Amino acid sequence: MKLRENYENTKWGRFVRFVNGGEMAEDNFRLTGEQLLDAGLKPSQKGQEAQHVDLYHKKRERSKQDHSHMMEQYENWSKTKGLKIFGSIYRIISMCICLLVILVLLLTVANMPKFGAADAPANSNEVAGRYIEKGQEETGAVNIVTGMILDYRAFDTLGESHVLFIAACTVLILLRIDHRKDGSLVHAELAVEEDDRKLEPKNDKILQKAAFFLVPVILIFGIYVILNGHISPGGGFSGGAIIGAGLILYLNAFGFQKTERFFTYRTFSVVSLCSLLFYSGAKCYSFFCGANHLESGIPLGNAGDIISSGLILPLNICVGCVVACTMYSFYAIFRKGGI
């Protein structure tokens, strides 16, 4: 017991008690009569050892009380004076970081070349010149911007498409209202349905008639923008945004019940997954062939034709599908808590 008591008074013993919250099982230090006999102690020594054990436990009780009092003082200090000190230090550090960022930006601007100078990056950038001079020849796209986004910098566009998909999944995780196990609606969904009927009635004839004529035109125009993105202004991002706006207009006019006939959560999952997988597989093959100086076997076609520009057209379609699904899913989740 003396060895145990000496160990508890060491720095390591106090650290162990601190990690355990100042509480340790007392049964581990309380010796019974049988244990004293097993330890080889004489009966005359049992009373002395019992006194040592009682004194030890009294010290532990006082230590617990002192620890509780110290923790109470610490909590009170952290909620009053400590909070003020932390707030002051936080504001000082924030101001120093802001001033440092401003100083770095000012020094950067001061060292930039003058506007129109011959050594300016905008005038001496060989990459931009390569895009303009060799873009149509190497990509087959008349629209240089589309050729740059989906060919020269297709890896960057792949990351942007995945960012959209991850953002939609995150919003779905945070805001989705799940059904019960038996498929019935929870109270939150019933409340949303009631608000939907009050604030945006589904029997608005003016909105429905306007959507009846506008939605097909919007969807066809979005498809046109996607398919002609490599030969005229447009592409997957702009065309997908147009299609997404058409789906949102249809939803506002006719409600979820009719929209879910052709666009459900499964539709969103399948379309987004297939688009991203095709994009990743196609560009991985293209990157592999280009890095190893191999012929990919993908013809560019005639510049100006819809079926041309190699992989740019199918990649535009994939990007358009991801953007359209993401826009619609964002609106549906924020409005109703689900797709």
Summary of the structure (lengths in Angstrom):
residues: 339
radius of gyration: 35.3
end to end distance: 67.4
largest distance: 108.3
contacts: 928
relative contact order: 0.09
helix: 75%
strand: 0%
